[in-house]
Amino acid sequence: MKEKSIKEFSRLLDIIDELRIKCPWDRKQTNQTLRKLTIEETYELADAIIQDDNDAIRKELGDLMLHVVFYAKIGSEKQLFDMGDVLESINSKLVYRHPHVFGDVSVTRGATEVEENWEKLKMNEHTEYKPVLSGVPSSLPATIKANRIQEKVRGVGFDWDSKEQIWDKVTEELDELKQEVLSGRAVDIEAELGDLFFSLINAARLYEIDPESALEKTNRKFIARFNYLEEKTLAKGLSLRDMTLDEMNVIWEEAKQFDKPV
């Protein structure tokens, strides 16, 4: 298995070398032109993971691997770095940040302690001081960014003593949102709604739930139910626009019976 991996990875490197010489499209690509395509490929992989489609995961991982090798090829052409440098960098990082595996550090609290040590070691890699949250990409989607912010600050001890405490915070933020809704000031409602979202994402983290995946599964569940509602309505020769909400809810409740894990 390992021999095949090495053989096919070497083949991919050779293919990219040839494409950069012989293919007009591949030849004109830059880091900037590839960026948006890389983001798209990452989301396609995320979709495959959500759907638990292993064949699609395999294919999307290949597409993403192509991009990694492509960036490394561009780096080598600029004499900045090559694929070997990329692999050496990640290998060294993994060994350094896993002293409980490759060193003499003991872990007694499982994965949580590993994550905390990871963040501490990451900060120690820089000789100059870097703010704790400086490593959170500004372009991340808001839900993922909130989750990463909370993980980062937990690494330096800024977290609840027990996960159950988060529910008081969620209730507090919900009450504050209700008060601002009564005021009718859109900017204040938006601020409190953001606070509520942030606290719910915090709750998800504390209970080891990926908020992005949880929300996406609800999106897919809603789509499936609404499609059922629409199909049943059309089959009866009716239009959703002509139905009352109560009439729609009858079919909606029926749709729940056909829910499948997403």
Secondary structure, 3 states (H helix, E strand, C coil): CHHHHHHHHHHHHHHHHHHHHHCHHHHHCCHHHHHHHHHHHHHHHHHHHHCCCHHHHHHHHHHHHHHHHHHHHHHHHCCCCCHHHHHHHHHHHHHHCCHHHHCCCCCCCCHHHHHHHHHHHHHHCCCCCCCHHHHCCCCCCHHHHHHHHHHHHHCCCCCCCCHHHHHHHHHHHHHHHHHHHHHCCHHHHHHHHHHHHHHHHHHHHHCCCCHHHHHHHHHHHHHHHHHHHHHHHHHCCCCHHHCCHHHHHHHHHHHHCCCCCC
